[in-house]
Amino acid sequence: MENQSIDQLKKICSQVRRDCLRMVHAVQSGHPGAALGLTEYFVALFFKEMEHNNKFEMDAKGEDLFFLSNGHVSALWYSVLARTGYFSTDELGTFRKINSRLQGHPATHEGLPGIRIASGSLGQGLSVAIGAAQVKKLNQDNKLVYVMMGDGEQQEGQVWEAAMYAAHHKVDNLIAAIDYNGQQIDGPTAKVMDLKNLRAKYEAFGWEVIDIQKGNDMEAVLDGLSKAKDLTGKGKPVLILLYTEMGYGVDFMVGTHKWHGVAPNDEQLANALGQLEETLGDY
Amino acid sequence: MEKTLDLKFTYTEKKDTRSGFGDGLLEAGRKNPNVVGLCADLIGSLKMGAFEKEFPERFFQVGIAEANMIGLAAGMTIGGKIPFTGTFANFSTGRVYDQIRQSVAYSDKNVKICASHAGLTLGEDGATHQILEDVGMMKMLPHMTVIVPCDYNQTKAATLALVDHVGPAYLRFGRPSWPVFTPADQKFEIGKAVKMIEGKDVTIFANGHLVWEAVVAEAMLREEGISAEVINIHTIKPLDEEAILNSVQKTGCAVSAEEHQVNGGLGDSIAQVLARNYPAPLEYIGVNDSFGESGTPTQLLEKYGLNAENIVKAAKKAIARK
């Protein structure tokens, strides 16, 4: 998957956004806002940057690993997993329905390929990723571990326990990213619980921190990931502050927390899909 | 009093069950290279120092950050490790319930949560640390195995058995020196109750430190002409329903004895089995909806009604209800 051109990756993003909106619309529940905002990052990871095997094995020896801590972005992850061949895209139509492997929040319980741990209750994914990264070292496996977190999630205390641990134990085969969209359920993070200077906080904990200022620009995301990889293996964990816009790609959803956990109605879906080209075929 | 009794089990030494864990973990580490240890700033209390010394690369000091420890352990299973986490029982369960629920139990990760200083016998530290609800919390979680061994030897054997058991497990042990009365070479079968003493009038189901109290109670009852059966239910989940029913069908009544809240503990699990299959009088020995306090283990077991004398009273009451 490393040969995808930037143009192809952008086309995949359009399809993935369509998948997310159709999945959420079909059950009138789910979290479209952050899914649309993180599409470029997920597509860059799964279609280009990560070495991973869609013939899923839990232990993932010799593969890069990805963990999603802010599990409510599940629709996006499911779309990207299906579009990279972990399971059939037809299964996306079962999202959040009874007897589905595509649970509201990601789970291992139903055996969905690609998922290695449940998430949804926030603040836990960084710890899990650090544990997996340390085991990679024990196993002399030089691949990387990626973990995605929300910015509102930084309000959870466990995140800072994990941040302190990772620097202390020099977990330098880890690239964490924070979806820095400035929004959470009850409103802007600055209003709900101000995160202040996340860069300074992580640096003070002993991390390398880089910005991806344009988290919805594929070139910028790829460039940032390349820089992040270059920083691994140097004795410090690496954090990407990924500036995204919630709801990116749909004009009436962008930049507001209002679409955090609200599904579009029929008319809104049609409007949104009209703004997103069907590039790989809808499921 | 014990010396004047004709006990069916005797002991030559007292040891803490936590040392059984520490020694078991060291042996487990020697037997299986995938065993890793994590500890939240309580290496000495959990007796994990020998493992740390022999396997420094497989030991992870987490600091005072138990939530992170549970997440780390869950992540370490990915790649094939078998993590044993160590801290006090309070911080192993109540403090990190959601982390265990999502990252370990629901995700079905092969994490062994090893918890010391459980119950009243923690002693002088008092109620903040004397957790009496942990077994209930853990047994409610789907996928979770819950084990409360009775002495040093059994704790060591249980620790070793957990290496070969695949899936989340909670192992509860304690701080005080306690009689070592089960065999050093015992085979520990998870989910299999151990009949310690055969009897016919009443069954005493006990676990943890109270198995010894049950052994003492049996001798006291025998002096009064009452024949008590003593069964060690070291595994609360999965519960050995067959052993429970076989015994109560013979004796017709039972006492449960545990260093835990009556609500949600071993007694409740036994009551469910009896209610569904063979209703019979059951008396509970446990803490009755209260917190503990500072004191010596012996004082606390007496004050909260958890010692042999109380088991004897409960047994007589159960027999009278037949």
Interface residues (C-beta under 8 A of the other chain):
Chain A: M58 D59 A60 K61 L65 F67 A107 T108 H109 R116 I117 A118 S119 G120 S121 G123 Q124 G125 L126 S127 V128 A129 I130 G131 A132 A133 Q134 V135 K136 L138 N139 D141 G157 Q158 E161 A162 M164 Y165 H168 H169
Chain B: V36 E57 R58 F60 V62 G63 A65 A67 N68 M69 I70 G71 L72 A73 A74 G75 M76 I78 G79 G80 K81 P83 D98 Q99 R101 Q102 S103 Y106 S107 D108 K109
